[in-house]
Amino acid sequence: MDCHLPMNDSTENFFKAWAEWDRREPDPVFFRLYHDEQGLPVVYSMEDLPGTYIEIDQATYAKNSYQVQVINGKLIHIDHTKVYSKLQPGNAGIPCHTQDVTVVVSTEPNIKWKKVTYEN
């Protein structure tokens, strides 16, 4: 039995492609969580983007949870049953009507409100 392949265009194309194939190792795969200055998530990515990030594992990347915070370089899962938020008047925030916090205004007089979050 002859084990040699007959040479035709398909066989020649195969061997040509095999000879020209770039056998470099693939780029490493990484999973990142980009976050802001407060450690709140901005985006999960497998790309090298500008910004602050931490390396995460594939399972965390797949969950894609935004109920997390980065504290001292560690990923902390937030239990929202223990998080409380309220509006608080102050010098900075969203300017609202003096009689109704649900009406945003751009005129004076107004009261500026900001959201404050407390963790129990």
CYANA upper distance limits for C-alpha pairs under 8 A (distance plus 0.5 A):
  5 LEU  CA     11 THR  CA      8.42
  6 PRO  CA     11 THR  CA      8.30
  7 MET  CA     11 THR  CA      6.23
  7 MET  CA     12 GLU  CA      7.03
  8 ASN  CA     12 GLU  CA      6.62
  9 ASP  CA     13 ASN  CA      6.47
 10 SER  CA     14 PHE  CA      6.66
 11 THR  CA     15 PHE  CA      6.82
 12 GLU  CA     16 LYS  CA      6.55
 13 ASN  CA     17 ALA  CA      6.53
 14 PHE  CA     18 TRP  CA      6.55
 15 PHE  CA     19 ALA  CA      6.59
 16 LYS  CA     20 GLU  CA      6.76
 17 ALA  CA     21 TRP  CA      6.40
 29 VAL  CA     46 MET  CA      7.68
 30 PHE  CA     46 MET  CA      6.19
 30 PHE  CA     47 GLU  CA      8.39
 30 PHE  CA     55 GLU  CA      7.79
 30 PHE  CA     56 ILE  CA      8.46
 31 PHE  CA     44 TYR  CA      8.02
 31 PHE  CA     45 SER  CA      6.65
 31 PHE  CA     46 MET  CA      5.44
 31 PHE  CA     55 GLU  CA      6.38
 31 PHE  CA     56 ILE  CA      5.96
 31 PHE  CA     57 ASP  CA      6.76
 31 PHE  CA     58 GLN  CA      6.96
 31 PHE  CA     61 TYR  CA      6.88
 32 ARG  CA     44 TYR  CA      6.30
 32 ARG  CA     45 SER  CA      5.84
 32 ARG  CA     46 MET  CA      6.63
 32 ARG  CA     47 GLU  CA      8.42
 32 ARG  CA     53 TYR  CA      6.67
 32 ARG  CA     54 ILE  CA      6.16
 32 ARG  CA     55 GLU  CA      5.16
 32 ARG  CA     56 ILE  CA      6.01
 32 ARG  CA     61 TYR  CA      7.97
 33 LEU  CA     41 PRO  CA      7.27
 33 LEU  CA     42 VAL  CA      7.97
 33 LEU  CA     43 VAL  CA      6.52
 33 LEU  CA     44 TYR  CA      5.06
 33 LEU  CA     45 SER  CA      6.91
 33 LEU  CA     53 TYR  CA      5.81
 33 LEU  CA     54 ILE  CA      6.02
 33 LEU  CA     55 GLU  CA      7.08
 33 LEU  CA     56 ILE  CA      7.24
 33 LEU  CA     61 TYR  CA      8.29
 34 TYR  CA     41 PRO  CA      6.58
 34 TYR  CA     42 VAL  CA      5.96
 34 TYR  CA     43 VAL  CA      5.82
 34 TYR  CA     44 TYR  CA      6.69
 34 TYR  CA     45 SER  CA      8.01
 34 TYR  CA     51 GLY  CA      7.10
 34 TYR  CA     52 THR  CA      6.05
 34 TYR  CA     53 TYR  CA      4.53
 34 TYR  CA     54 ILE  CA      7.14
 35 HIS  CA     39 GLY  CA      5.84
 35 HIS  CA     40 LEU  CA      5.77
 35 HIS  CA     41 PRO  CA      4.81
 35 HIS  CA     42 VAL  CA      5.34
 35 HIS  CA     43 VAL  CA      7.54
 35 HIS  CA     51 GLY  CA      8.09
 35 HIS  CA     52 THR  CA      6.34
 35 HIS  CA     53 TYR  CA      6.31
 35 HIS  CA     70 VAL  CA      7.86
 36 ASP  CA     40 LEU  CA      6.03
 36 ASP  CA     41 PRO  CA      7.06
 36 ASP  CA     42 VAL  CA      6.98
 36 ASP  CA     52 THR  CA      7.36
 38 GLN  CA     70 VAL  CA      8.32
 39 GLY  CA     69 GLN  CA      5.64
 39 GLY  CA     70 VAL  CA      4.85
 39 GLY  CA     71 ILE  CA      6.65
 40 LEU  CA     68 VAL  CA      7.52
 40 LEU  CA     69 GLN  CA      5.49
 40 LEU  CA     70 VAL  CA      7.01
 41 PRO  CA     66 TYR  CA      6.61
 41 PRO  CA     68 VAL  CA      7.50
 41 PRO  CA     69 GLN  CA      7.04
 41 PRO  CA     70 VAL  CA      8.24
 44 TYR  CA     61 TYR  CA      7.19
 44 TYR  CA     64 ASN  CA      7.20
 54 ILE  CA     73 GLY  CA      7.21
 54 ILE  CA     74 LYS  CA      8.42
 56 ILE  CA     60 THR  CA      6.85
 56 ILE  CA     61 TYR  CA      7.18
 57 ASP  CA     61 TYR  CA      6.79
 58 GLN  CA     62 ALA  CA      6.57
 59 ALA  CA     63 LYS  CA      6.86
 60 THR  CA     64 ASN  CA      7.05
 60 THR  CA     65 SER  CA      8.28
 67 GLN  CA     77 HIS  CA      6.65
 67 GLN  CA     78 ILE  CA      5.91
 67 GLN  CA     79 ASP  CA      8.14
 67 GLN  CA     80 HIS  CA      8.17
 68 VAL  CA     75 LEU  CA      7.16
 68 VAL  CA     76 ILE  CA      5.97
 68 VAL  CA     77 HIS  CA      4.87
 68 VAL  CA     78 ILE  CA      5.71
 69 GLN  CA     75 LEU  CA      6.39
 69 GLN  CA     76 ILE  CA      5.73
 69 GLN  CA     77 HIS  CA      7.03
 69 GLN  CA     78 ILE  CA      7.50
 70 VAL  CA     74 LYS  CA      5.87
 70 VAL  CA     75 LEU  CA      5.15
 70 VAL  CA     76 ILE  CA      6.48
 71 ILE  CA     75 LEU  CA      7.02
 71 ILE  CA     76 ILE  CA      7.34
 79 ASP  CA     83 VAL  CA      7.48
 80 HIS  CA     84 TYR  CA      8.47
 82 LYS  CA    119 GLU  CA      6.34
 82 LYS  CA    120 ASN  CA      5.66
 83 VAL  CA    117 THR  CA      7.40
 83 VAL  CA    118 TYR  CA      6.25
 83 VAL  CA    119 GLU  CA      4.99
 83 VAL  CA    120 ASN  CA      6.66
 84 TYR  CA    117 THR  CA      6.12
 84 TYR  CA    118 TYR  CA      5.58
 84 TYR  CA    119 GLU  CA      6.73
 84 TYR  CA    120 ASN  CA      8.18
 85 SER  CA    115 LYS  CA      7.07
 85 SER  CA    116 VAL  CA      6.01
 85 SER  CA    117 THR  CA      4.72
 85 SER  CA    118 TYR  CA      6.59
 86 LYS  CA    115 LYS  CA      6.18
 86 LYS  CA    116 VAL  CA      6.03
 86 LYS  CA    117 THR  CA      7.11
 87 LEU  CA    113 TRP  CA      6.57
 87 LEU  CA    114 LYS  CA      6.00
 87 LEU  CA    115 LYS  CA      5.10
 87 LEU  CA    116 VAL  CA      6.62
 88 GLN  CA    113 TRP  CA      5.94
 88 GLN  CA    114 LYS  CA      5.97
 88 GLN  CA    115 LYS  CA      6.78
 88 GLN  CA    116 VAL  CA      7.12
 89 PRO  CA     93 GLY  CA      8.43
 89 PRO  CA    111 ILE  CA      7.16
 89 PRO  CA    112 LYS  CA      6.11
 89 PRO  CA    113 TRP  CA      4.91
 89 PRO  CA    114 LYS  CA      6.92
 90 GLY  CA    111 ILE  CA      8.10
 90 GLY  CA    112 LYS  CA      6.20
 90 GLY  CA    113 TRP  CA      6.55
 90 GLY  CA    114 LYS  CA      7.65
 91 ASN  CA    112 LYS  CA      6.76
 92 ALA  CA    112 LYS  CA      6.34
 92 ALA  CA    113 TRP  CA      7.53
 92 ALA  CA    114 LYS  CA      7.54
 93 GLY  CA    112 LYS  CA      5.43
 93 GLY  CA    113 TRP  CA      5.35
 93 GLY  CA    114 LYS  CA      5.18
 94 ILE  CA    104 VAL  CA      7.63
 94 ILE  CA    111 ILE  CA      8.43
 94 ILE  CA    112 LYS  CA      5.51
 94 ILE  CA    113 TRP  CA      5.67
 94 ILE  CA    114 LYS  CA      6.89
 95 PRO  CA    104 VAL  CA      6.39
 95 PRO  CA    105 VAL  CA      6.29
 95 PRO  CA    106 SER  CA      7.16
 95 PRO  CA    110 ASN  CA      6.15
 95 PRO  CA    111 ILE  CA      5.94
 95 PRO  CA    112 LYS  CA      4.73
 95 PRO  CA    113 TRP  CA      6.97
 96 CYS  CA    100 ASP  CA      7.43
 96 CYS  CA    101 VAL  CA      5.85
 96 CYS  CA    102 THR  CA      7.47
 96 CYS  CA    103 VAL  CA      6.00
 96 CYS  CA    104 VAL  CA      4.83
 96 CYS  CA    105 VAL  CA      5.74
 96 CYS  CA    106 SER  CA      8.47
 96 CYS  CA    110 ASN  CA      5.90
 96 CYS  CA    111 ILE  CA      5.83
 96 CYS  CA    112 LYS  CA      6.54
 96 CYS  CA    113 TRP  CA      7.65
 97 HIS  CA    101 VAL  CA      6.55
 97 HIS  CA    102 THR  CA      8.25
 97 HIS  CA    103 VAL  CA      6.10
 97 HIS  CA    104 VAL  CA      6.76
 97 HIS  CA    105 VAL  CA      6.52
 97 HIS  CA    109 PRO  CA      8.00
 97 HIS  CA    110 ASN  CA      5.66
 97 HIS  CA    111 ILE  CA      6.96
 98 THR  CA    109 PRO  CA      7.44
 98 THR  CA    110 ASN  CA      5.68
 98 THR  CA    111 ILE  CA      6.15
101 VAL  CA    113 TRP  CA      8.39
105 VAL  CA    110 ASN  CA      7.67
